[in-house]
Each structure stands twice: as structure tokens, then as C-alpha cells.
Amino acid sequence: MGKKLRITRRDEFSRMFEQGRKKSDGLVTLFVLPNELGFARLGVAVATRHGNAVRRNRVKRLAREAFRLLAEQLPAGWDYMVVPRAGREFTLEKMHRSIRNLSAALTAAPNDRGKGT
């Protein structure tokens, strides 16, 4: 997954948290917000509660890989922000399932800002 497909700037992260629609399951909270780029981008926000840098980076790698595997199935023109919940066991399969299910629910929903579940 190239850098072009990532959300990296602080102002973009802030905009996702303030304006994005969100939905949660037991593993992650997913924020989505339309973009005008014509392709999907991903941001991952992992808090220090997850542990040391090695653990946090592993969670980020899993989220990026799950997104990469789903990229062709996800609607283009959306920014996605994954916020993993602390204290969970993360695997690629679980991350893949969570992102797929939550993104389908959020991108198909009406254009109001969801409050999550």
C-alpha cells in the first residue's frame, strides 16, 4: 500500500474525527468521510494504551494489510480511519472482517453523521 493511499497529515486526522461518520464493533471504530480524490485512503490511529511501539506498529500493519486486501471491494472516493480498541487480540482475519462490515454499513448509510454503536 503506497503512501498516496494513506492519511498522514494532522489536519486530515482532525477532520475525520470531527466530520466523519463512525461505527464500532468489538474490535475497532471506523470513521468514514467522502473525499474528492476518486480512490480510497486509510488512516490508522493507535493510542499508547495498546502498549509499546512494537505492539502499536503491529496493529497498524494489520490494519493496513486488511485495507490493502479490501481496497478493490471498498467504494472509491472515501477516506477511512481505523481506531483499534485497546485490550483486544488482533489478527488479520478479524481486522479484515471488521473493516469490511463497518465500511459497508457506513458507506451505504444516509448522509447523516452516525453516532456509532
Helices and strands as residue ranges (DSSP letters): G 3-5, H 10-19, E 21-24, E 28-34, E 41-44, G 48-50, H 53-70, E 78-84, H 92-108
